[in-house]
């Protein structure tokens, strides 16, 4: 199997149309904590991927999960991360892609699925479709707090890495999100509330 | 000495009061810090009173240490934010008065950016991912196109605040960081809430859970577990930010950076990625005046000017709002 991705917490191997995501030990942290984090996230990711697919969100199909070995076996999505594509996209394409991403986020939240790491590095564009990956930090929750936090993660990612296209991306994303999810306004309001109580929120009004 | 560009910096964002004098070449001629005693946390107005009482003497001592006279200075800089309002205002008022009296230009600078720049100056780090952790701040930043972009940060309380408040609740003595670090050396691991939201951190739930856990478990074990959990969260965010930003150096900044276990964990993470970890000397890790003076120098020499009436303090001033013209 060849290594196709090496992230901060996992190595992804591929063999044909199958990928194995392995979370190797982190020696810098306490062994008990390390074991707990890697096993929990592996199990959680498998569960949330299955739920996401049922909610109508394109995502890899889980083929096998091994929490002992911290390995997750999935179908391979051959695509490029949106984080790598954004810089080369024109405005109309940005609008289309991020409106779709917003719709997918809305579908997740409507079913009480929190992604937990909603960033452009965890969205793949493959054959014109947007896929969500990396559900390891996610959870099942219907609280607006959790949804607002999910949205804030996305907004901060755009602000810190795609600052030149920030407005277009966020406009499209939130219009897609609003069009899909009945609770969108409350979740968005919660996002603002969470941001305002943050350490570094400066009222510019 | 005469003819050299010298900046006097006043730091006063929280309980520490600092006066530093730095030259345009980055030579630190003086760096004096006076810390008020905090038994029950920082009362902003008491800290402000402390600063107002001790600032004049600290400025005189700084000049004496540097061997310069007021009239040899070229610039006055002060910590404009983020920080506690009453403390910020004392530093600002003092800086404005000095600037007016001695007819010197005045610059209010960002405290968080100052931590990054003094770290770069003293370690030689060129383009690091900065992990800034203190009693009041927790941020992971990286430079990109004219700004220090905030990749990850706390969404509630700072890591140092979490540990200090824990120590205060258990009456372990202040400052809490070193006490908890010492007790943790004899502890074993117990599970505590680990909360990472995307690239952001949340420490308020961890604090509450640790205080509760201490009601029924050994304090050494809770200290150990608190540190392990809080630091692992931070190092995980730093690791993900490092991969995302594709930097080749990591810089520690802020007072919590003196913690040996935190340094060890960051060093472990860095070596796994083959990147270098820079740890500034202790006297510039925590809040200090030299960092404010140095950022004053960088800002002034890259063209920044402020009118006196535009130097109001900014309690929640964001790191990524500062235009970095000197890089």
Interface residues (C-beta under 8 A of the other chain):
Chain A: X7 X8 X9 X26 X27 X28 X29 X30 X32 X33 X36 X37 X83 X116 X117 X118 X119 X121 X137 X149 X152 X153 X154 X156 X157 X159 X160 X161 X163 X194 X197 X198 X199 X200 X201 X202 X203
Chain B: X82 X136 X137 X138 X139 X144 X145 X147 X149 X150 X151 X153 X154 X155 X156 X157 X158 X189 X191 X194 X196 X197 X198 X199 X200 X228 X229 X231 X232 X235 X236 X239 X240 X242 X243 X244 X264 X265 X266 X268 X269 X272 X314 X315 X316 X317 X318 X319 X320 X321
